[in-house]
């Protein structure tokens, strides 16, 4: 087992931050975090936990908190044979997906990046069970990852009109998600975008 490590991201599209701890155990990985941000003038706070097996496949997750005055409490399970449930109800639209993508945080990109194990120049499709935000409804999100270097991936999600070069840490955690998220650094430390860290 490895020592847990934590990451703090700053949102680039709205005021907000997201902190997540990544921890490996004998059974796999846990991602535990909290996102606080503004969305259409509403103050939002969402705590999340994603549990994955040793092959980086999501087994269960939870999202709790609030969007303005609206409470959120979602319990998500991958119950086998590509079947997913949310709060005990089966979700046929996302059947067959391996990965889970929570639409308000970059934390879960860690899992497909590690699961796919791409070599430089290789690409793969990785459709995800996507929690669309702010609707908080699940849909399939087509995704393509192409590894450009040790730490860079050409990433495309055509159904939401997004394409960009993701920069990842050696562990596989998002460092820079163009237009959306930037990992914060210690004061005075130069970040991967060539700027000074702001914490």
Secondary structure, DSSP 8 states (H G I E B T S, - for coil): ----EEEEEEESSSSEEEEEEEEEETTEEEEEEEEEEEETTEEEEEEEEEEEETTS-EEEEEEEEEETTEEEEEEEEEEETTEEEETTEE-GGGTT--EEEETT-STTHHHHHHHH---TT-EEE--EEEEETTTTEEEEE--EEEE-SSSEEEEEEGGGTEEEEEEE-TTS-EEEETTTEEE---TT-B-TTSSB---
